[in-house]
Amino acid sequence: MSHTIIAPPAGTAAATASPVKKRSQLAEVWRRLVRNKMAMFGLVVISLIIAAAITADWISPYDYRTQDLNAISQKPNAQHILGTDDLGRDILSRIIHGTRISLLVGFVSVSISVAVGGGLGAVSGYYGGTLDNVIMRFMDVLLAIPSILLAIAIVSAFGGGIINVMIAVGISSVPSYARIVKASVISIKENEFIEAARAIGASDFRIVTKHILPNAMAPIIVQATLGVAGAILSAAGLSFIGMGIQPPTPEWGAMLSNGRHIIRTAWHVATFPGLAIMLTIFALNLLGDGLRDALDPRLKN
Amino acid sequence: MHKYILRRVLLLIPVMLGVSFVVFTIMFFTPGDPAKIMLGERAPAEEVALLRTQMGLDDPFHIQFFNFVKNAVQGDLGRSLVTKRPVAAEIWSRFPATLQLSAAAVLIAILMGIPIGIISATKQYSAFDMISMVIALLGVSMPNFWQGMMMILLFSITFRVLPSSGYGTLGHLIMPAATIGTSAAAVITRMTRSSMLEVVRQDYIRTARAKGLSERVVINRHALKNALIPIVTVIGLQFGSLLGGAVLTESIFSWPGVGRFMVDAIRTKDYPSVQGGVLMLALTFSIVNLAVDILYAYIDPRIKAQYK
């Protein structure tokens, strides 16, 4: 039961909900999100991109691997809406298949950051003391390295490939989650319902996972949404310098990198994958901003 | 105040030691034998073994790390496996180019971001506000390296007004600086707007208006000054992603800076150079953040008072 108690960590819906008609916190957040047109636009675009990733095999006009040597570097035309690359592969089909890679990398990287960063932040905030000091100083060290550089260092050491890219990008943004979760845990752990849980003999692990973290979700969700965008950008950047996901995988950054060498003769090869990245990141950012406003109306300007 | 600055400068030491440790550890566990890379694949085993001993590669991890730090403090970051020249000298000769690019980018970011942010905040929900916010968000969403390529496509290939690569003149600087600068400008615009909106609701702004001060004075003297702290923080933090962004942007525009040097070093598996590059950029970033923290004290007398 106790996890349904709403502690107001830095302004949740509880503070503003009208006393007459009680909505659940989730419904209240959803209602505010729906009213935000930009956030809804973001949500619709993301849903479409996810749908494209799922149905990629059916909706792609061509096989993304098929090289048509009679149609090399074709400008956009009726057969190939976005043209073909230097090996005669259909760019639209490759972009559609690329949604799978980018979404996968985005979500897995952020899951790694949330799990590792959130875990460290929770331990740090809950126990405090020396352990907290050691963890946070280590986070300070990681923060001193610009995150793309850290990711570059990790993939250059362990090699490219999708798994290493996800780990590298995930690790490089661990510190921001650790900080956010730590701050939330500190603000929540002094509440009476935590004391109550402790009084009935709940273990530390149970208190943190069942009572504190559910109440600290708002900032984590916002950061994670924006984090997926950042992770997709970083992964594309790594692939772009040849350190990430390797061709012939239809990864957007790798496609851009390929298009770079033929930009003088075939502008479309580099242009469209970039637009796909931008649209995805734009939609995620809109949704993330909207979620932040919906979860914490006091921050809304 | 001096005590505060001294304390912050001293704090740099453990952070940089930590950064060295992280970077050194990553590179230590990199597969591939540096001695072999240096001598080439066909070098006889005895020669490789000899070089390994000379380079101290057979020592245990902690000894190697200790030697690395000892040398780094004296300005010796090892030798490049490819050019065989000292890494520190290689980086040092490219550092001015990176600094020049970053400075130009920060300048663009500040000159665009702060004024647009202020106007957006003072005319909240106006057409100007809406449009500039959408553009700013697009700017945040655009991959740096793609933006650079699109600028080359537009200004070098289509209109032929700017050189697509190289170094030396103002013309060479414009596109790479704009590439990194505009995305930082987008972040600064958003921060300036929200920080200003936060401040203009305060009572002292109402008081200032009630006193009959002109709107210009209220915004520039009373509001902006108080809104500046989070803005300055963001500018400092942007400098980090700017240095990171420079790595990609420099290789697109063949800008002879530390970033391109690092990307080339990664391609040739020249680990000491990668290690040195990350270390130098992390140090630069830390110094900038330190400068930002010290700057706070000058912007905000309340912070200064704490350290009296």
Interface residues (C-beta under 8 A of the other chain):
Chain A: R137 F138 D140 V141 L142 A144 I145 P146 S147 I148 L149 L150 I152 A153 I154 S156 A157 F158 G159 A229 L233 A236 G237 F240 I241 G242 M243 G253 L256 G259 R260 I263 R264 W267 A270 T271 G274 I277 M278 L279 I281 F282 N285 L286 D289 N301
Chain B: P14 V15 M16 G18 V19 F21 V22 V23 I26 M27 F29 T30 P31 Q124 L137 L138 V140 S141 M142 P143 N144 F145 W146 M149 M150 I152 L153 I157 R193 S194 L197 E198 G240 S241 L243 G244 G245 V247 L248 S251 I252 M262 V263 I266 R267 Y271 V274 Q275 V278 L281 A282 F285 S286 N289
